[in-house]
Each structure stands twice: as structure tokens, then as C-alpha cells.
């Protein structure tokens, strides 16, 4: 077993917390460690190795940091999940595109304003 990173260890703890209390109490230390490792491995497989595009950008804000993450890759969901999404119609897709557009306009306006302020164009 490899050393578990702190974020993965926290994920493993969350997995253990959602187990029924009787089941979780009967686990040995070795079993708990195995569950944590399996959760960490599954977490890594789900997000890092399955997407061909993984773009992350951190944004500083007063007192904290935020991040934006865009992931894309080959569709792997079964056909019936696509059919289930069609029930929502195209309205949700149009709303998502409009929200992304609005977010982009606000973001790039703030970035452009920051460039103007820091380049001493505006005084």
C-alpha cells in the first residue's frame, strides 16, 4: 500500500463515516486503511486519468482562493443516461451556455480592469 495523501485520507474518512455504524465499528485498523486506500485510488481514477482535458485555474480573492476547473473527455456513460437527460430538454443546455457566457464576460471584464489598474493606465 502506498502513502495516502491528506485529501485522499479525508475522502477515505468520509467513506467510513457513511458506513452503517455497526459495520464500521467491526472493521479492524487494517480494513479501515484498505478502505481509505481504495477510496483514494477510486477518487484518483475518477478524476485525473479519465479526462483528456483537465484545466485548472486559481483565482485569488481577499482572504481566500477560488478555482475554476474545466474537464473534458470521451463520453463513457451508458446510452440510457443520455435518454434520461433528454427528458430535461434543451432548456438546461441553453441556460448553462448563457450562464457560462455571463460568467466569462464578468471574469474577463475584471481581468481587463485589473490590467488597466496595475499597468497605471487608470490613475
C-alpha angles and dihedrals in degrees: 000000000000128000111276117232116232095252092049090046089054089050090051090051090053090051090052092048093058093053115102108271095241091052095045093049092056095055118108123225090258091051091049090051090049091052091049091050093047090050091049092049092047091048092051093046093049097054114019110037100035101060121075091198119046114164120176127182126180120213120200117221130174107289097355147036128242128194138206120209126190118188129180136168146133114321109253102168118114120260094252091063090058090052090051091053092051087066088071090057128214093298092088092051092049090049091050092050092049092049091049089050092049092047090049092051092050093044096049091044089055092046092049090047090050091051091050093049095045095043090056093239088127114048 
